[in-house]
Amino acid sequence: MSTFIAKRGAWLGFALAAILLFAVAPAVLSEFRLNLLGKFICYAIVAVGIGLAWGRGGMLTLGQGVFFGLGAYIMAMHLKIADAEIRGDDVPDFMSIAGIRELPSYWVPFTSPFVTVLGILFVPALVALVLGLGVFKRRVKGAYFAILSQALAAAFAILLIGQQSTGGSNGLNRFRTFFGFNLNDPANKQMLFFIAAGVLLVVVAITRQLMYSRYGELLVAVRDQEERVRFLGYDPANVKIVAYVTAAFFAGLAGALFVPIVGIVSPNDVGIVPSIAFLIGVAIGGRTTLLGPVLGALGVAWAQTTLSEQFPSGWTYAQGLLFIVVVGFFPAGVAGLFALRRRKKADEPPLVVDVEEKELVK
C-alpha cells in the first residue's frame, strides 16, 4: 500500500512539474526570463547527476565542468560549422579572423548532425568511464578523488584557453541556427526551453528509478560501508563507476542544451569555479534527496542572477557564506530539513486521553 501511495505521489509530482514548466512558465514569464529559466534548468540537470554521485554515492565530484564542457563544445562546434556552411565559408568566422583556413581534424566529424548527437551522448560518458576505471579500481576516494577531479577541471579549462581553434578564452559564440532552426525566432527559443524542461523531467525520472532500485540501495551501502560491501562479494568500484558515468552523461546533455539557449560557451563555463557552483546548489538543496539538487540549483542560479544585478561585488561572498552555513549547520540541505521534520512528526507518540479523565472533563 505504501509503495502504491509513493508511486502515485511521484506521478502527481511529475504532472505538477510538467504543468508548471510547459504551461505556467511560458504564460507568465517574458521571453528573456523564460530563456533565463532554460539556462537554470541546464544547471539543474547537472545537479541531479551530482546528487546521485555525491549524495547517494559519497563521491565529491568537483570536476563536473569537464563533462558539461565536453557536451557544450561538441554542440558549439557543430553549430559554428552549420553557420559557416550557410554563409558558404569553409571555416567558422572566428577561424577566418585568426588566420585558420582549414577546418581542424577534430572538428570534421561534427559537421554531421548525427555524429554530433552521438558525441554529446557518449563522449562525456566514455571519458568518465575511463577516469572511473583508473580511479575507483585503484581505490582512490575521499579528498584525494575530490582534488583529482578539481585538477582535471582546471586542466581542461587551461587547455581550452590555449587553443585558438576553440576560440581561446573567448570561447564559441554568436550561433545563428540550431539544426536548421533560426535561433533569433522567439518560437524556436521557446522550443529550446521545452526541450530542456523535458530533458530535466526525464533525468529526474531516471535518477528516481536508480535511487529506489536495488542498485540505489547498493550505492548507499558503498557510501556508508564500502569494506563491508566488498566483503559481501560486490565490487564497490563498479557501483561507483555507474553513478559517476551517469552523472557525466547528465552533465554532457546539460552542456549541449546550454549552448543554443545561452548563445555562448567559454572556458569560464567549464573550469573550477562553475564546477564548485554546481556543487553549492546541490549542497544547499539537499544532496541526499531527489528534488533537493534541482531546487537548490534553480534557487542558487536565480539568486546569483538577481543579487549580482544589484550587488555585483557582494554575491560571491554571500554564496560562500551560504555554503559554509549550510554545510556547517544543515548538512542535509533545505530538503533535508523538511524530511527531518516529517520524520520527527512520524515518531511522535499519539495523544492518549484517559477515559476516566475524559468523563471528568465532561
C-alpha positions as CSV (number, residue, x, y, z in Angstrom):
1,M,0.0,0.0,0.0
2,S,2.8,2.4,0.9
3,T,4.6,1.6,-2.3
4,F,1.4,2.4,-4.3
5,I,1.0,5.7,-2.4
6,A,4.6,6.6,-3.1
7,K,4.3,5.9,-6.8
8,R,1.1,7.9,-7.0
9,G,2.8,10.8,-5.3
10,A,5.7,10.6,-7.7
11,W,3.4,10.7,-10.7
12,L,1.4,13.6,-9.2
13,G,4.7,15.4,-8.6
14,F,5.8,14.9,-12.2
15,A,2.4,16.1,-13.5
16,L,2.6,19.2,-11.4
17,A,6.2,19.9,-12.6
18,A,5.1,19.4,-16.2
19,I,2.2,21.9,-15.8
20,L,4.5,24.5,-14.2
21,L,7.2,24.1,-16.9
22,F,5.1,23.6,-20.0
23,A,2.1,25.8,-19.3
24,V,2.6,28.2,-16.4
25,A,6.2,29.4,-17.1
26,P,5.6,30.3,-20.8
27,A,2.4,32.1,-19.9
28,V,3.7,34.3,-17.1
29,L,7.4,34.8,-18.0
30,S,8.7,37.2,-20.6
31,E,10.9,35.9,-23.5
32,F,14.1,37.0,-21.6
33,R,13.0,35.4,-18.3
34,L,11.9,32.2,-19.9
35,N,15.3,31.9,-21.7
36,L,17.0,32.6,-18.3
37,L,14.9,29.8,-16.7
38,G,16.1,27.5,-19.5
39,K,19.7,28.3,-18.5
40,F,18.9,27.5,-14.9
41,I,17.3,24.2,-15.9
42,C,20.6,23.2,-17.6
43,Y,22.3,23.7,-14.2
44,A,19.6,21.7,-12.6
45,I,20.2,18.8,-14.9
46,V,23.9,18.8,-13.9
47,A,22.8,19.0,-10.2
48,V,20.7,15.8,-10.5
49,G,23.7,13.8,-11.5
50,I,25.8,15.3,-8.7
51,G,23.1,14.4,-6.3
52,L,23.3,10.8,-7.4
53,A,27.1,10.6,-7.3
54,W,27.8,12.7,-4.2
55,G,24.6,12.4,-2.2
56,R,24.0,8.7,-2.7
57,G,27.5,7.5,-3.6
58,G,29.6,9.8,-1.5
59,M,31.8,10.9,-4.4
60,L,32.6,14.6,-4.1
61,T,32.6,15.4,-7.8
62,L,34.4,18.7,-8.2
63,G,35.0,18.3,-11.9
64,Q,31.6,18.1,-13.5
65,G,32.5,21.2,-15.5
66,V,34.7,18.9,-17.7
67,F,31.7,16.8,-18.8
68,F,29.5,19.9,-19.1
69,G,32.2,21.5,-21.3
70,L,32.6,18.4,-23.5
71,G,28.9,18.4,-24.3
72,A,28.8,22.1,-24.8
73,Y,31.8,22.4,-27.0
74,I,30.7,19.5,-29.2
75,M,27.4,21.2,-29.7
76,A,29.1,24.6,-30.3
77,M,31.4,23.2,-32.9
78,H,28.6,21.8,-34.9
79,L,26.6,25.0,-34.7
80,K,29.5,27.1,-35.9
81,I,30.2,24.7,-38.8
82,A,26.5,24.8,-39.8
83,D,26.5,28.7,-39.7
84,A,29.7,28.7,-41.8
85,E,28.0,26.4,-44.4
86,I,25.0,28.7,-44.6
87,R,27.4,31.6,-45.4
88,G,29.3,29.5,-47.9
89,D,32.6,29.6,-45.9
90,D,35.0,26.7,-45.3
91,V,35.6,27.6,-41.7
92,P,33.7,29.5,-38.9
93,D,34.1,33.2,-38.7
94,F,36.5,33.3,-35.7
95,M,38.9,31.0,-37.5
96,S,39.0,33.2,-40.5
97,I,39.9,36.2,-38.3
98,A,42.6,34.0,-36.6
99,G,44.1,33.0,-40.0
100,I,42.9,29.4,-39.9
101,R,42.0,28.4,-43.4
102,E,41.2,24.7,-43.0
103,L,38.9,23.0,-40.5
104,P,40.9,21.2,-37.8
105,S,40.7,17.4,-38.0
106,Y,38.9,17.0,-34.7
107,W,36.2,19.4,-35.9
108,V,35.4,17.4,-39.1
109,P,33.3,14.6,-37.5
110,F,30.9,17.2,-36.1
111,T,29.9,18.5,-39.5
112,S,27.3,15.7,-39.3
113,P,24.3,16.3,-37.0
114,F,24.1,12.6,-36.3
115,V,27.7,12.3,-35.2
116,T,27.2,15.4,-33.1
117,V,24.3,13.9,-31.2
118,L,26.3,10.7,-30.7
119,G,29.2,12.7,-29.5
120,I,27.1,14.5,-27.0
121,L,25.6,11.3,-25.7
122,F,28.7,9.2,-25.5
123,V,31.9,11.3,-25.3
124,P,31.3,12.6,-21.7
125,A,30.2,9.2,-20.6
126,L,33.2,7.4,-22.1
127,V,35.6,9.9,-20.6
128,A,34.0,9.4,-17.2
129,L,34.2,5.6,-17.7
130,V,38.0,5.7,-18.4
131,L,38.6,8.1,-15.5
132,G,36.4,5.9,-13.2
133,L,38.2,2.7,-14.1
134,G,41.5,4.4,-13.5
135,V,40.5,6.0,-10.2
136,F,38.0,3.7,-8.5
137,K,39.7,0.5,-9.4
138,R,42.8,1.9,-7.5
139,R,40.5,2.7,-4.5
140,V,41.1,6.4,-4.7
141,K,38.3,8.1,-2.7
142,G,37.5,10.9,-0.4
143,A,39.6,14.1,-0.5
144,Y,42.0,12.6,-3.0
145,F,39.2,12.0,-5.5
146,A,37.9,15.5,-5.0
147,I,41.3,17.1,-5.6
148,L,41.9,14.9,-8.6
149,S,38.5,15.8,-10.2
150,Q,39.1,19.5,-9.5
151,A,42.6,19.4,-11.0
152,L,41.0,17.8,-14.1
153,A,38.6,20.7,-14.4
154,A,41.4,23.2,-14.1
155,A,43.5,21.4,-16.7
156,F,40.6,21.2,-19.2
157,A,39.9,25.0,-18.9
158,I,43.6,25.8,-19.4
159,L,43.7,23.5,-22.4
160,L,40.8,25.4,-24.0
161,I,42.3,28.8,-23.3
162,G,45.4,27.8,-25.2
163,Q,43.5,26.6,-28.3
164,Q,42.8,29.1,-31.0
165,S,40.7,26.5,-32.8
166,T,38.2,26.6,-30.0
167,G,38.1,30.3,-29.6
168,G,40.6,30.6,-26.8
169,S,39.5,32.5,-23.7
170,N,36.6,34.0,-25.7
171,G,35.1,30.6,-26.4
172,L,32.5,30.0,-29.1
173,N,29.5,32.3,-29.5
174,R,27.2,34.0,-32.0
175,F,25.2,31.0,-33.0
176,R,22.5,31.6,-35.6
177,T,20.9,28.3,-36.2
178,F,20.1,25.1,-34.2
179,F,19.8,22.0,-36.5
180,G,18.2,24.3,-39.2
181,F,16.1,26.4,-36.8
182,N,16.7,30.1,-36.6
183,L,17.8,30.9,-33.0
184,N,16.5,34.5,-33.4
185,D,12.9,33.3,-33.8
186,P,11.1,33.5,-30.4
187,A,9.1,30.3,-31.2
188,N,12.4,28.4,-31.6
189,K,13.7,29.8,-28.3
190,Q,10.6,28.6,-26.6
191,M,11.1,25.2,-28.3
192,L,14.6,25.0,-26.7
193,F,13.1,25.8,-23.3
194,F,10.6,22.9,-23.8
195,I,13.4,20.6,-24.8
196,A,15.4,21.5,-21.7
197,A,12.4,21.1,-19.4
198,G,11.6,17.7,-20.9
199,V,15.1,16.5,-20.5
200,L,15.1,17.6,-16.9
201,L,11.9,15.6,-16.2
202,V,13.4,12.5,-17.9
203,V,16.7,12.9,-16.0
204,V,14.8,13.1,-12.7
205,A,12.7,10.1,-13.6
206,I,15.8,8.0,-14.4
207,T,17.5,9.1,-11.2
208,R,14.5,8.2,-9.1
209,Q,14.4,4.8,-10.7
210,L,18.1,4.3,-9.8
211,M,17.8,5.6,-6.3
212,Y,14.8,3.4,-5.4
213,S,16.1,0.3,-7.1
214,R,18.4,-2.5,-5.7
215,Y,21.3,-0.6,-7.3
216,G,20.4,2.5,-5.3
217,E,20.5,0.5,-2.0
218,L,23.9,-0.9,-3.0
219,L,25.2,2.6,-3.8
220,V,24.2,3.9,-0.4
221,A,25.8,0.8,1.2
222,V,29.0,1.5,-0.7
223,R,28.9,5.1,0.6
224,D,28.4,4.1,4.2
225,Q,30.3,0.8,4.5
226,E,32.5,0.2,1.5
227,E,34.6,-2.6,3.0
228,R,31.6,-4.5,4.2
229,V,30.1,-4.4,0.7
230,R,33.4,-5.7,-0.7
231,F,33.3,-8.5,1.9
232,L,29.8,-9.5,0.7
233,G,31.2,-10.1,-2.8
234,Y,30.4,-6.9,-4.6
235,D,33.0,-4.7,-6.3
236,P,32.4,-1.1,-4.9
237,A,34.4,0.3,-7.8
238,N,31.8,-0.9,-10.4
239,V,29.0,0.5,-8.3
240,K,30.7,3.9,-8.2
241,I,31.6,3.9,-11.8
242,V,27.9,3.5,-12.8
243,A,26.9,6.6,-10.8
244,Y,29.9,8.6,-12.0
245,V,29.2,7.8,-15.6
246,T,25.5,8.6,-15.2
247,A,26.4,12.0,-13.7
248,A,28.8,12.7,-16.5
249,F,26.1,11.7,-19.1
250,F,23.6,14.2,-17.5
251,A,26.3,16.9,-17.4
252,G,27.1,16.4,-21.1
253,L,23.4,16.7,-22.0
254,A,23.1,19.9,-20.0
255,G,26.1,21.4,-21.6
256,A,24.8,20.7,-25.1
257,L,21.5,22.4,-24.2
258,F,23.2,25.3,-22.6
259,V,24.9,26.4,-25.8
260,P,21.9,27.2,-28.0
261,I,19.9,28.6,-25.0
262,V,22.6,30.9,-23.7
263,G,24.4,31.5,-27.0
264,I,28.0,31.2,-25.8
265,V,30.3,28.7,-24.1
266,S,33.8,29.6,-22.9
267,P,36.5,28.2,-20.5
268,N,34.8,30.3,-17.8
269,D,31.8,27.9,-18.0
270,V,33.8,24.7,-17.6
271,G,36.6,25.4,-15.0
272,I,36.9,25.1,-11.3
273,V,34.5,28.0,-10.4
274,P,31.5,26.6,-12.3
275,S,32.2,23.1,-11.0
276,I,32.1,24.3,-7.4
277,A,29.0,26.4,-8.2
278,F,27.2,23.2,-9.3
279,L,28.1,21.6,-6.0
280,I,26.9,24.6,-3.9
281,G,23.4,24.3,-5.4
282,V,23.3,20.6,-4.6
283,A,24.5,21.1,-1.0
284,I,22.0,23.9,-0.3
285,G,19.1,22.0,-1.8
286,G,19.9,18.7,-0.2
287,R,22.3,16.2,-1.8
288,T,20.7,13.0,-0.5
289,T,17.2,13.8,-1.8
290,L,15.7,13.5,-5.3
291,L,14.4,17.1,-5.8
292,G,16.8,18.9,-3.4
293,P,19.6,19.3,-6.0
294,V,17.1,20.5,-8.6
295,L,15.5,23.1,-6.3
296,G,18.9,24.1,-4.9
297,A,20.4,24.6,-8.4
298,L,17.4,26.7,-9.5
299,G,17.4,28.7,-6.4
300,V,21.1,29.5,-6.3
301,A,21.2,30.4,-10.0
302,W,18.2,32.7,-9.6
303,A,19.7,34.3,-6.5
304,Q,23.0,34.8,-8.4
305,T,21.3,36.5,-11.3
306,T,19.1,38.6,-9.1
307,L,21.5,39.6,-6.4
308,S,24.5,40.1,-8.7
309,E,22.5,42.6,-10.7
310,Q,22.0,44.7,-7.5
311,F,25.2,43.8,-5.7
312,P,27.8,42.8,-8.3
313,S,30.7,42.5,-5.9
314,G,28.8,41.0,-3.0
315,W,27.3,37.9,-4.4
316,T,30.5,35.8,-4.3
317,Y,30.8,36.5,-0.6
318,A,27.2,35.7,0.0
319,Q,27.4,32.5,-1.9
320,G,30.5,31.4,0.1
321,L,28.8,32.3,3.4
322,L,25.6,30.5,2.4
323,F,27.6,27.3,1.5
324,I,29.5,27.4,4.9
325,V,26.3,27.9,6.9
326,V,24.5,25.0,5.1
327,V,27.5,22.6,5.3
328,G,28.2,23.5,8.9
329,F,24.7,23.6,10.4
330,F,22.4,22.0,7.9
331,P,24.4,19.2,6.2
332,A,21.3,17.6,4.8
333,G,20.3,20.9,3.0
334,V,17.0,22.6,2.8
335,A,15.2,19.5,1.6
336,G,16.8,17.5,4.4
337,L,15.2,19.9,7.0
338,F,11.7,19.0,5.7
339,A,12.5,15.3,5.7
340,L,13.8,15.6,9.3
341,R,10.6,17.4,10.3
342,R,8.4,14.7,8.8
343,R,10.4,12.0,10.5
344,K,10.1,13.6,13.9
345,K,6.4,14.1,13.4
346,A,6.0,10.4,12.5
347,D,8.0,9.4,15.6
348,E,5.8,11.4,18.0
349,P,3.5,9.1,20.1
350,P,-0.2,9.5,19.6
351,L,-2.0,11.7,22.1
352,V,-3.8,9.3,24.6
353,V,-6.6,10.6,26.8
354,D,-7.6,8.5,29.7
355,V,-11.3,7.5,29.6
356,E,-12.0,8.4,33.2
357,E,-10.3,11.8,32.8
358,K,-12.4,12.5,29.8
359,E,-15.5,11.7,31.7
360,L,-14.4,14.1,34.5
361,V,-13.9,16.9,31.9
362,K,-17.4,16.3,30.7
